[in-house]
Amino acid sequence: CHHVTGECTCPPGWTGHDCKHPCNSGRWGPRCENTCDCNNGDGSCDPVTGSCFCEPGFTGKHCE
């Protein structure tokens, strides 16, 4: 945590003052500031890496 503000620096995939809240669906990365860019699925991705969760029969970085 920051020595003056007390704000925590959360690892990718986590957010909140105490870093105990996972990213909402469709968001990923540090402070959950990135948006998932996925096709042919529910639009969600891994909250840490941003890798898309694809529907059966689809592959690729964006499930294309």
PDB file of N, CA, C and O in Angstrom:
ATOM      1  N   CYS A   1       0.837  -1.193   0.000  1.00  0.00           N
ATOM      2  CA  CYS A   1       0.000   0.000   0.000  1.00  0.00           C
ATOM      3  C   CYS A   1       0.876   1.249   0.000  1.00  0.00           C
ATOM      4  O   CYS A   1       2.011   1.238   0.476  1.00  0.00           O
ATOM      5  N   HIS A   2       0.315   2.322  -0.548  1.00  0.00           N
ATOM      6  CA  HIS A   2       1.025   3.593  -0.606  1.00  0.00           C
ATOM      7  C   HIS A   2       1.242   4.115   0.813  1.00  0.00           C
ATOM      8  O   HIS A   2       0.314   4.102   1.622  1.00  0.00           O
ATOM      9  N   HIS A   3       2.445   4.569   1.122  1.00  0.00           N
ATOM     10  CA  HIS A   3       2.787   4.964   2.485  1.00  0.00           C
ATOM     11  C   HIS A   3       2.087   6.248   2.945  1.00  0.00           C
ATOM     12  O   HIS A   3       2.025   6.498   4.149  1.00  0.00           O
ATOM     13  N   VAL A   4       1.562   7.062   2.039  1.00  0.00           N
ATOM     14  CA  VAL A   4       0.871   8.293   2.422  1.00  0.00           C
ATOM     15  C   VAL A   4      -0.650   8.132   2.344  1.00  0.00           C
ATOM     16  O   VAL A   4      -1.366   8.441   3.297  1.00  0.00           O
ATOM     17  N   THR A   5      -1.133   7.644   1.194  1.00  0.00           N
ATOM     18  CA  THR A   5      -2.581   7.567   0.982  1.00  0.00           C
ATOM     19  C   THR A   5      -3.202   6.294   1.554  1.00  0.00           C
ATOM     20  O   THR A   5      -4.400   6.265   1.836  1.00  0.00           O
ATOM     21  N   GLY A   6      -2.410   5.252   1.725  1.00  0.00           N
ATOM     22  CA  GLY A   6      -2.927   3.976   2.194  1.00  0.00           C
ATOM     23  C   GLY A   6      -3.609   3.173   1.106  1.00  0.00           C
ATOM     24  O   GLY A   6      -4.117   2.081   1.361  1.00  0.00           O
ATOM     25  N   GLU A   7      -3.623   3.713  -0.121  1.00  0.00           N
ATOM     26  CA  GLU A   7      -4.253   3.008  -1.235  1.00  0.00           C
ATOM     27  C   GLU A   7      -3.401   1.821  -1.645  1.00  0.00           C
ATOM     28  O   GLU A   7      -2.187   1.942  -1.812  1.00  0.00           O
ATOM     29  N   CYS A   8      -4.045   0.673  -1.807  1.00  0.00           N
ATOM     30  CA  CYS A   8      -3.326  -0.537  -2.180  1.00  0.00           C
ATOM     31  C   CYS A   8      -3.065  -0.574  -3.685  1.00  0.00           C
ATOM     32  O   CYS A   8      -3.878  -0.088  -4.471  1.00  0.00           O
ATOM     33  N   THR A   9      -1.952  -1.140  -4.075  1.00  0.00           N
ATOM     34  CA  THR A   9      -1.654  -1.405  -5.469  1.00  0.00           C
ATOM     35  C   THR A   9      -2.024  -2.859  -5.704  1.00  0.00           C
ATOM     36  O   THR A   9      -1.307  -3.773  -5.297  1.00  0.00           O
ATOM     37  N   CYS A  10      -3.149  -3.057  -6.366  1.00  0.00           N
ATOM     38  CA  CYS A  10      -3.685  -4.409  -6.542  1.00  0.00           C
ATOM     39  C   CYS A  10      -3.002  -5.133  -7.694  1.00  0.00           C
ATOM     40  O   CYS A  10      -2.589  -4.507  -8.671  1.00  0.00           O
ATOM     41  N   PRO A  11      -2.883  -6.459  -7.578  1.00  0.00           N
ATOM     42  CA  PRO A  11      -2.373  -7.247  -8.704  1.00  0.00           C
ATOM     43  C   PRO A  11      -3.424  -7.275  -9.807  1.00  0.00           C
ATOM     44  O   PRO A  11      -4.600  -7.032  -9.538  1.00  0.00           O
ATOM     45  N   PRO A  12      -3.022  -7.566 -11.050  1.00  0.00           N
ATOM     46  CA  PRO A  12      -3.993  -7.646 -12.144  1.00  0.00           C
ATOM     47  C   PRO A  12      -5.144  -8.580 -11.806  1.00  0.00           C
ATOM     48  O   PRO A  12      -4.938  -9.650 -11.233  1.00  0.00           O
ATOM     49  N   GLY A  13      -6.359  -8.170 -12.164  1.00  0.00           N
ATOM     50  CA  GLY A  13      -7.545  -8.985 -11.920  1.00  0.00           C
ATOM     51  C   GLY A  13      -8.282  -8.631 -10.646  1.00  0.00           C
ATOM     52  O   GLY A  13      -9.346  -9.186 -10.371  1.00  0.00           O
ATOM     53  N   TRP A  14      -7.727  -7.706  -9.857  1.00  0.00           N
ATOM     54  CA  TRP A  14      -8.320  -7.343  -8.568  1.00  0.00           C
ATOM     55  C   TRP A  14      -8.413  -5.834  -8.446  1.00  0.00           C
ATOM     56  O   TRP A  14      -7.605  -5.102  -9.017  1.00  0.00           O
ATOM     57  N   THR A  15      -9.410  -5.373  -7.695  1.00  0.00           N
ATOM     58  CA  THR A  15      -9.615  -3.943  -7.503  1.00  0.00           C
ATOM     59  C   THR A  15     -10.194  -3.680  -6.119  1.00  0.00           C
ATOM     60  O   THR A  15     -10.440  -4.614  -5.356  1.00  0.00           O
ATOM     61  N   GLY A  16     -10.407  -2.432  -5.804  1.00  0.00           N
ATOM     62  CA  GLY A  16     -10.972  -2.044  -4.521  1.00  0.00           C
ATOM     63  C   GLY A  16      -9.901  -1.543  -3.573  1.00  0.00           C
ATOM     64  O   GLY A  16      -8.713  -1.787  -3.781  1.00  0.00           O
ATOM     65  N   HIS A  17     -10.322  -0.846  -2.535  1.00  0.00           N
ATOM     66  CA  HIS A  17      -9.379  -0.269  -1.575  1.00  0.00           C
ATOM     67  C   HIS A  17      -8.472  -1.339  -0.959  1.00  0.00           C
ATOM     68  O   HIS A  17      -7.286  -1.108  -0.723  1.00  0.00           O
ATOM     69  N   ASP A  18      -9.056  -2.507  -0.706  1.00  0.00           N
ATOM     70  CA  ASP A  18      -8.299  -3.589  -0.075  1.00  0.00           C
ATOM     71  C   ASP A  18      -7.952  -4.725  -1.033  1.00  0.00           C
ATOM     72  O   ASP A  18      -7.488  -5.780  -0.600  1.00  0.00           O
ATOM     73  N   CYS A  19      -8.173  -4.516  -2.340  1.00  0.00           N
ATOM     74  CA  CYS A  19      -7.856  -5.509  -3.387  1.00  0.00           C
ATOM     75  C   CYS A  19      -8.588  -6.832  -3.206  1.00  0.00           C
ATOM     76  O   CYS A  19      -8.073  -7.878  -3.602  1.00  0.00           O
ATOM     77  N   LYS A  20      -9.762  -6.806  -2.624  1.00  0.00           N
ATOM     78  CA  LYS A  20     -10.505  -8.040  -2.400  1.00  0.00           C
ATOM     79  C   LYS A  20     -11.662  -8.218  -3.373  1.00  0.00           C
ATOM     80  O   LYS A  20     -12.464  -9.140  -3.223  1.00  0.00           O
ATOM     81  N   HIS A  21     -11.753  -7.341  -4.373  1.00  0.00           N
ATOM     82  CA  HIS A  21     -12.836  -7.433  -5.346  1.00  0.00           C
ATOM     83  C   HIS A  21     -12.278  -7.829  -6.705  1.00  0.00           C
ATOM     84  O   HIS A  21     -11.433  -7.121  -7.254  1.00  0.00           O
ATOM     85  N   PRO A  22     -12.744  -8.970  -7.265  1.00  0.00           N
ATOM     86  CA  PRO A  22     -12.281  -9.349  -8.607  1.00  0.00           C
ATOM     87  C   PRO A  22     -12.864  -8.386  -9.637  1.00  0.00           C
ATOM     88  O   PRO A  22     -13.870  -7.725  -9.379  1.00  0.00           O
ATOM     89  N   CYS A  23     -12.236  -8.312 -10.791  1.00  0.00           N
ATOM     90  CA  CYS A  23     -12.746  -7.475 -11.877  1.00  0.00           C
ATOM     91  C   CYS A  23     -14.156  -7.926 -12.243  1.00  0.00           C
ATOM     92  O   CYS A  23     -14.474  -9.113 -12.179  1.00  0.00           O
ATOM     93  N   ASN A  24     -14.990  -6.977 -12.624  1.00  0.00           N
ATOM     94  CA  ASN A  24     -16.316  -7.295 -13.148  1.00  0.00           C
ATOM     95  C   ASN A  24     -16.153  -8.025 -14.475  1.00  0.00           C
ATOM     96  O   ASN A  24     -15.125  -7.897 -15.140  1.00  0.00           O
ATOM     97  N   SER A  25     -17.162  -8.783 -14.852  1.00  0.00           N
ATOM     98  CA  SER A  25     -17.138  -9.487 -16.124  1.00  0.00           C
ATOM     99  C   SER A  25     -16.942  -8.481 -17.248  1.00  0.00           C
ATOM    100  O   SER A  25     -17.578  -7.426 -17.267  1.00  0.00           O
ATOM    101  N   GLY A  26     -16.065  -8.809 -18.177  1.00  0.00           N
ATOM    102  CA  GLY A  26     -15.790  -7.920 -19.297  1.00  0.00           C
ATOM    103  C   GLY A  26     -14.630  -6.969 -19.043  1.00  0.00           C
ATOM    104  O   GLY A  26     -14.297  -6.165 -19.913  1.00  0.00           O
ATOM    105  N   ARG A  27     -14.012  -7.040 -17.879  1.00  0.00           N
ATOM    106  CA  ARG A  27     -12.883  -6.172 -17.536  1.00  0.00           C
ATOM    107  C   ARG A  27     -11.703  -7.040 -17.097  1.00  0.00           C
ATOM    108  O   ARG A  27     -11.885  -8.161 -16.623  1.00  0.00           O
ATOM    109  N   TRP A  28     -10.485  -6.501 -17.263  1.00  0.00           N
ATOM    110  CA  TRP A  28      -9.296  -7.260 -16.865  1.00  0.00           C
ATOM    111  C   TRP A  28      -8.112  -6.324 -16.652  1.00  0.00           C
ATOM    112  O   TRP A  28      -8.150  -5.151 -17.022  1.00  0.00           O
ATOM    113  N   GLY A  29      -7.048  -6.879 -16.038  1.00  0.00           N
ATOM    114  CA  GLY A  29      -5.774  -6.183 -15.898  1.00  0.00           C
ATOM    115  C   GLY A  29      -5.632  -5.372 -14.627  1.00  0.00           C
ATOM    116  O   GLY A  29      -6.490  -5.428 -13.746  1.00  0.00           O
ATOM    117  N   PRO A  30      -4.538  -4.613 -14.531  1.00  0.00           N
ATOM    118  CA  PRO A  30      -4.314  -3.767 -13.359  1.00  0.00           C
ATOM    119  C   PRO A  30      -5.466  -2.764 -13.196  1.00  0.00           C
ATOM    120  O   PRO A  30      -5.853  -2.091 -14.151  1.00  0.00           O
ATOM    121  N   ARG A  31      -5.999  -2.677 -11.993  1.00  0.00           N
ATOM    122  CA  ARG A  31      -7.121  -1.789 -11.663  1.00  0.00           C
ATOM    123  C   ARG A  31      -8.353  -2.069 -12.528  1.00  0.00           C
ATOM    124  O   ARG A  31      -9.266  -1.247 -12.596  1.00  0.00           O
ATOM    125  N   CYS A  32      -8.375  -3.230 -13.189  1.00  0.00           N
ATOM    126  CA  CYS A  32      -9.508  -3.648 -14.031  1.00  0.00           C
ATOM    127  C   CYS A  32      -9.819  -2.588 -15.088  1.00  0.00           C
ATOM    128  O   CYS A  32     -10.981  -2.391 -15.444  1.00  0.00           O
ATOM    129  N   GLU A  33      -8.788  -1.908 -15.588  1.00  0.00           N
ATOM    130  CA  GLU A  33      -9.015  -0.795 -16.504  1.00  0.00           C
ATOM    131  C   GLU A  33      -9.119  -1.204 -17.964  1.00  0.00           C
ATOM    132  O   GLU A  33      -9.451  -0.368 -18.805  1.00  0.00           O
ATOM    133  N   ASN A  34      -8.846  -2.462 -18.293  1.00  0.00           N
ATOM    134  CA  ASN A  34      -8.936  -2.921 -19.676  1.00  0.00           C
ATOM    135  C   ASN A  34     -10.287  -3.583 -19.931  1.00  0.00           C
ATOM    136  O   ASN A  34     -10.875  -4.185 -19.033  1.00  0.00           O
ATOM    137  N   THR A  35     -10.764  -3.463 -21.156  1.00  0.00           N
ATOM    138  CA  THR A  35     -12.018  -4.090 -21.562  1.00  0.00           C
ATOM    139  C   THR A  35     -11.706  -5.332 -22.387  1.00  0.00           C
ATOM    140  O   THR A  35     -10.841  -5.301 -23.263  1.00  0.00           O
ATOM    141  N   CYS A  36     -12.412  -6.426 -22.106  1.00  0.00           N
ATOM    142  CA  CYS A  36     -12.235  -7.650 -22.876  1.00  0.00           C
ATOM    143  C   CYS A  36     -12.631  -7.384 -24.327  1.00  0.00           C
ATOM    144  O   CYS A  36     -13.619  -6.700 -24.592  1.00  0.00           O
ATOM    145  N   ASP A  37     -11.853  -7.927 -25.262  1.00  0.00           N
ATOM    146  CA  ASP A  37     -12.118  -7.774 -26.694  1.00  0.00           C
ATOM    147  C   ASP A  37     -12.328  -9.161 -27.276  1.00  0.00           C
ATOM    148  O   ASP A  37     -11.440  -9.726 -27.914  1.00  0.00           O
ATOM    149  N   CYS A  38     -13.532  -9.704 -27.042  1.00  0.00           N
ATOM    150  CA  CYS A  38     -13.801 -11.094 -27.408  1.00  0.00           C
ATOM    151  C   CYS A  38     -15.044 -11.197 -28.294  1.00  0.00           C
ATOM    152  O   CYS A  38     -16.019 -10.472 -28.100  1.00  0.00           O
ATOM    153  N   ASN A  39     -14.994 -12.106 -29.267  1.00  0.00           N
ATOM    154  CA  ASN A  39     -16.115 -12.429 -30.139  1.00  0.00           C
ATOM    155  C   ASN A  39     -16.548 -13.859 -29.845  1.00  0.00           C
ATOM    156  O   ASN A  39     -15.817 -14.615 -29.206  1.00  0.00           O
ATOM    157  N   ASN A  40     -17.734 -14.227 -30.308  1.00  0.00           N
ATOM    158  CA  ASN A  40     -18.210 -15.616 -30.251  1.00  0.00           C
ATOM    159  C   ASN A  40     -18.099 -16.226 -28.861  1.00  0.00           C
ATOM    160  O   ASN A  40     -17.605 -17.342 -28.698  1.00  0.00           O
ATOM    161  N   GLY A  41     -18.551 -15.503 -27.889  1.00  0.00           N
ATOM    162  CA  GLY A  41     -18.593 -15.970 -26.513  1.00  0.00           C
ATOM    163  C   GLY A  41     -19.476 -15.025 -25.728  1.00  0.00           C
ATOM    164  O   GLY A  41     -20.234 -14.254 -26.316  1.00  0.00           O
ATOM    165  N   ASP A  42     -19.391 -15.071 -24.416  1.00  0.00           N
ATOM    166  CA  ASP A  42     -20.214 -14.167 -23.609  1.00  0.00           C
ATOM    167  C   ASP A  42     -19.521 -12.825 -23.386  1.00  0.00           C
ATOM    168  O   ASP A  42     -20.007 -11.988 -22.626  1.00  0.00           O
ATOM    169  N   GLY A  43     -18.377 -12.624 -24.055  1.00  0.00           N
ATOM    170  CA  GLY A  43     -17.663 -11.361 -23.951  1.00  0.00           C
ATOM    171  C   GLY A  43     -16.734 -11.271 -22.766  1.00  0.00           C
ATOM    172  O   GLY A  43     -16.092 -10.243 -22.550  1.00  0.00           O
ATOM    173  N   SER A  44     -16.655 -12.344 -21.992  1.00  0.00           N
ATOM    174  CA  SER A  44     -15.799 -12.309 -20.820  1.00  0.00           C
ATOM    175  C   SER A  44     -14.410 -12.851 -21.146  1.00  0.00           C
ATOM    176  O   SER A  44     -14.204 -13.550 -22.138  1.00  0.00           O
ATOM    177  N   CYS A  45     -13.466 -12.501 -20.269  1.00  0.00           N
ATOM    178  CA  CYS A  45     -12.098 -12.956 -20.456  1.00  0.00           C
ATOM    179  C   CYS A  45     -11.447 -13.165 -19.095  1.00  0.00           C
ATOM    180  O   CYS A  45     -12.013 -12.820 -18.057  1.00  0.00           O
ATOM    181  N   ASP A  46     -10.259 -13.733 -19.120  1.00  0.00           N
ATOM    182  CA  ASP A  46      -9.506 -13.962 -17.894  1.00  0.00           C
ATOM    183  C   ASP A  46      -9.205 -12.599 -17.258  1.00  0.00           C
ATOM    184  O   ASP A  46      -8.652 -11.727 -17.928  1.00  0.00           O
ATOM    185  N   PRO A  47      -9.555 -12.393 -15.984  1.00  0.00           N
ATOM    186  CA  PRO A  47      -9.361 -11.094 -15.356  1.00  0.00           C
ATOM    187  C   PRO A  47      -7.900 -10.693 -15.168  1.00  0.00           C
ATOM    188  O   PRO A  47      -7.607  -9.525 -14.917  1.00  0.00           O
ATOM    189  N   VAL A  48      -6.981 -11.654 -15.288  1.00  0.00           N
ATOM    190  CA  VAL A  48      -5.561 -11.353 -15.119  1.00  0.00           C
ATOM    191  C   VAL A  48      -4.882 -11.124 -16.466  1.00  0.00           C
ATOM    192  O   VAL A  48      -4.145 -10.154 -16.638  1.00  0.00           O
ATOM    193  N   THR A  49      -5.136 -12.031 -17.432  1.00  0.00           N
ATOM    194  CA  THR A  49      -4.409 -11.993 -18.706  1.00  0.00           C
ATOM    195  C   THR A  49      -5.184 -11.356 -19.857  1.00  0.00           C
ATOM    196  O   THR A  49      -4.578 -10.913 -20.832  1.00  0.00           O
ATOM    197  N   GLY A  50      -6.513 -11.304 -19.760  1.00  0.00           N
ATOM    198  CA  GLY A  50      -7.331 -10.791 -20.857  1.00  0.00           C
ATOM    199  C   GLY A  50      -7.622 -11.824 -21.922  1.00  0.00           C
ATOM    200  O   GLY A  50      -8.246 -11.499 -22.932  1.00  0.00           O
ATOM    201  N   SER A  51      -7.182 -13.080 -21.728  1.00  0.00           N
ATOM    202  CA  SER A  51      -7.458 -14.148 -22.696  1.00  0.00           C
ATOM    203  C   SER A  51      -8.958 -14.423 -22.723  1.00  0.00           C
ATOM    204  O   SER A  51      -9.589 -14.578 -21.677  1.00  0.00           O
ATOM    205  N   CYS A  52      -9.520 -14.483 -23.925  1.00  0.00           N
ATOM    206  CA  CYS A  52     -10.959 -14.668 -24.087  1.00  0.00           C
ATOM    207  C   CYS A  52     -11.396 -16.089 -23.725  1.00  0.00           C
ATOM    208  O   CYS A  52     -10.667 -17.060 -23.927  1.00  0.00           O
ATOM    209  N   PHE A  53     -12.614 -16.174 -23.181  1.00  0.00           N
ATOM    210  CA  PHE A  53     -13.260 -17.459 -22.951  1.00  0.00           C
ATOM    211  C   PHE A  53     -14.178 -17.679 -24.149  1.00  0.00           C
ATOM    212  O   PHE A  53     -15.194 -16.998 -24.289  1.00  0.00           O
ATOM    213  N   CYS A  54     -13.821 -18.628 -25.012  1.00  0.00           N
ATOM    214  CA  CYS A  54     -14.526 -18.848 -26.279  1.00  0.00           C
ATOM    215  C   CYS A  54     -15.622 -19.898 -26.150  1.00  0.00           C
ATOM    216  O   CYS A  54     -15.555 -20.803 -25.318  1.00  0.00           O
ATOM    217  N   GLU A  55     -16.644 -19.744 -27.011  1.00  0.00           N
ATOM    218  CA  GLU A  55     -17.661 -20.776 -27.127  1.00  0.00           C
ATOM    219  C   GLU A  55     -17.048 -21.981 -27.818  1.00  0.00           C
ATOM    220  O   GLU A  55     -16.056 -21.840 -28.534  1.00  0.00           O
ATOM    221  N   PRO A  56     -17.629 -23.189 -27.616  1.00  0.00           N
ATOM    222  CA  PRO A  56     -17.112 -24.367 -28.298  1.00  0.00           C
ATOM    223  C   PRO A  56     -17.066 -24.139 -29.810  1.00  0.00           C
ATOM    224  O   PRO A  56     -18.011 -23.612 -30.399  1.00  0.00           O
ATOM    225  N   GLY A  57     -15.969 -24.538 -30.419  1.00  0.00           N
ATOM    226  CA  GLY A  57     -15.805 -24.411 -31.860  1.00  0.00           C
ATOM    227  C   GLY A  57     -15.067 -23.152 -32.281  1.00  0.00           C
ATOM    228  O   GLY A  57     -14.776 -22.976 -33.464  1.00  0.00           O
ATOM    229  N   PHE A  58     -14.754 -22.264 -31.325  1.00  0.00           N
ATOM    230  CA  PHE A  58     -14.042 -21.032 -31.646  1.00  0.00           C
ATOM    231  C   PHE A  58     -12.736 -20.971 -30.864  1.00  0.00           C
ATOM    232  O   PHE A  58     -12.676 -21.367 -29.700  1.00  0.00           O
ATOM    233  N   THR A  59     -11.698 -20.472 -31.517  1.00  0.00           N
ATOM    234  CA  THR A  59     -10.395 -20.312 -30.886  1.00  0.00           C
ATOM    235  C   THR A  59      -9.798 -18.985 -31.334  1.00  0.00           C
ATOM    236  O   THR A  59     -10.415 -18.238 -32.094  1.00  0.00           O
ATOM    237  N   GLY A  60      -8.619 -18.709 -30.865  1.00  0.00           N
ATOM    238  CA  GLY A  60      -7.927 -17.487 -31.251  1.00  0.00           C
ATOM    239  C   GLY A  60      -7.964 -16.462 -30.127  1.00  0.00           C
ATOM    240  O   GLY A  60      -8.751 -16.570 -29.187  1.00  0.00           O
ATOM    241  N   LYS A  61      -7.107 -15.480 -30.244  1.00  0.00           N
ATOM    242  CA  LYS A  61      -6.986 -14.460 -29.196  1.00  0.00           C
ATOM    243  C   LYS A  61      -8.337 -13.792 -28.894  1.00  0.00           C
ATOM    244  O   LYS A  61      -8.644 -13.487 -27.741  1.00  0.00           O
ATOM    245  N   HIS A  62      -9.134 -13.570 -29.940  1.00  0.00           N
ATOM    246  CA  HIS A  62     -10.415 -12.894 -29.771  1.00  0.00           C
ATOM    247  C   HIS A  62     -11.592 -13.810 -30.089  1.00  0.00           C
ATOM    248  O   HIS A  62     -12.695 -13.330 -30.348  1.00  0.00           O
ATOM    249  N   CYS A  63     -11.371 -15.110 -30.073  1.00  0.00           N
ATOM    250  CA  CYS A  63     -12.402 -16.113 -30.416  1.00  0.00           C
ATOM    251  C   CYS A  63     -12.932 -15.901 -31.821  1.00  0.00           C
ATOM    252  O   CYS A  63     -14.106 -16.151 -32.094  1.00  0.00           O
ATOM    253  N   GLU A  64     -12.057 -15.433 -32.721  1.00  0.00           N
ATOM    254  CA  GLU A  64     -12.488 -15.146 -34.078  1.00  0.00           C
ATOM    255  C   GLU A  64     -12.538 -16.375 -34.944  1.00  0.00           C
ATOM    256  O   GLU A  64     -12.886 -16.287 -36.121  1.00  0.00           O
TER     257      GLU A  64
END
